[in-house]
Amino acid sequence: MTAEQVEALSLLAVSLALFAWGRLRHDVVAMLALLAAVALGLVEAEAAFAGFGHPAVVTVAAVLVLGHALSASGVVDDLVQRVMPKDASLTVQIAALGLMGALISSIMNNVGALALLMPVAVAAARKSGHSPSLLLMAVSIATMLGGLLTLIGTPSNLVVSDYRRQALGEPFQFFEITPIGLVLVAIGLAFLALVGWRLIPARQAPAASELFGMAKYVTEAKVKENSKSVGKAFTELEQLQGVPDAHVLGVIRGGRRIPSTAWWERVQPGDILVFQAAPETFPRVQEVLDLEHIAEPETGAAAIAGEGRMLLEAVVRPHATIEAQTAQELRLRSRYGVDLIAVSRQGDAPSKRVKRFRFAVGDLLLLQGGAPQLSAATAALGLLPVAERSLPPSRRRALPATVFFLAGIAMAAAGFAPPAVALTAAAVMAVVFRALPLRELYTAIDWSVIVLIGAMLPVGATLETTGATDVIARWLLGVGEGLGPVAVLALLLAATLLLAEAVSNAATAVLMSPIALGLARGLGVEPDAFLMAVAVGAACAFLTPIGHQNATLIMGPGGFRFGDYWRLGLVLEVLVIAAAVPLLVLLFPL
């Protein structure tokens, strides 16, 4: 091997190790890899950021904008509510929700599709008495598989397609992947609805007080006749008590619940103060304020929901503003007018004090506040509510959002314009005709995905320019020596599936596409089946909760543990390989 090949392969190995380590965000790892490639001379400094103008990056951004316009208009919610069967069996619920999830994710971001269906799945499960974990896992997998129904269904499809354009002169057509997606969706949903749900742990959804360990942090005390707190405003109590980790959530007075935000109210004798405080600090609060202990406090939702205040469960989405921060740092009450009541991670309440707990993707939060404040806070912090939205469709926004999205897809599918141009034009027109407010244009784009793809494209190109791709291809051909092209194709698909468990689907597509082309050339066969195998493998990371954002998002609401995924995921990935390989050979002859 040449020195450049050694450098390129070493950079690849270190990047993969950092991706798998998970301590750094994927977009940060991608930028570090890009800068390292420039420092090593593998990428010219002038071309370092050329990837950010790549058609795949532009197309992903346009799809995110259009998908957000559809979601925000409420038209998809309305459709889901109309189609969702009422009082159906578990099999029918899984099939219906899975089918809707697959169809929605074929034209929207996978996370956006899950965000729309997750509240519906939780509500349906609670109404029918089934465990939410069964429906949530099914919807998560269906939205991943649905990304294979169209070229824009997931970023990895666009990356593979544009790599084909660069290497062979033509991209994949808009619906060229659709036959494969249809078969895999049909097989996946049939398996999930009939058999696969039995491999999903049926985590029973406990009451909020039990799930979040509210009894640890939410407690009550009665105001005595001569208590120091009498006549004080609610906001003054926290200053008076001198305990920074304890604050008042509300007051119960004669059966009426008064929120802590009622600044004009004064504490009266006989009031029951509802506090959020760690068990070790509350005795100090009681002593300072001279409060009477209540032997059996009402620590459920009824105790902390006041007039005009409600409770909301929400999950931390990937790359959210709230990620890696604490409630104390975010100043939730002063900035957003909401209180963090409790947190649950993988079904367990953390032992740390709630205000000092550092949030991570998949954490389930219990928030208290007014409906407008909660809505604004969840949007600003990057949280997904685990409750059905009461958002009526805005016909003023729904019509242009739908028309321009369909027009963009039609232009791209008919070949009138490349997907990047057609969908960008549709996104611009959606903004012009106010289907999407201008203030939401840039917040609709998941910039971490844009940075990830834009940074990894030049890094992936170094594998080809240095000849490192040929080195990897020769090694894989040696592993599959004597097995024939079909077996090597299956080996490539399996390797892509495994890589996608540690690396995002877009990064997997960037790294594996040149290897797929090298394998095909080494075997002397047509490369389309090999390239399409990369697209399939990159979208089907089912083994762990870190392989795909959707798998991570359902951990909190479903109460999943890390090891709950592999049994169902392993069977599904075997089914994907068994179904996809002959289908690829049939549709794209070698």
Secondary structure, DSSP 8 states (H G I E B T S, - for coil): --HHHHHHHHHHHHHHHHHHH-SS-HHHHHHHHHHHHHHTTSS-GGGTTGGGG-HHHHHHHHHHHHHHHHHHHTHHHHHHHHHS-SS--HHHHHHHHHHHHHHHHTTS-HHHHHHHHHHHHHHHHHHHT--HHHHHHHHHHHHHHHTTSSTTSSHHHHHHHHHHHHHHS----TTTTHHHHHHHHHHHHHHHHHTGGGGS-------HHHHTTHHHHEEEEEE-TT-TTTT-BHHHHHHHH--TT-EEEEEEETTEEEETT-TT-B--TT-EEEEE--TTTHHHHHHHHTEEE-SS---SHHHH--TT-EEEEEEE-TT-TTTT--HHHHTHHHHHS-EEEEEEBTTB--SS-GGG----TT-EEEEEE-HHHHHHHHHHHTEEESS-------HHHHHHHHHHHHHHHHHHHHTSS-HHHHHHHHHHHHHHTTSS-GGGTTTTS-HHHHHHHHHHHHHHHHHHHTTHHHHHHHHHHHHTTTT-HHHHHHHHHHHHHHHHTTS-HHHHHHHHHHHHHHHHHHHTS-SHHHHHHHHHHHH---SSTTSSHHHHHTHHHHT--GGGSHHHHHHHHHHHHHHHHHHHHHHS--
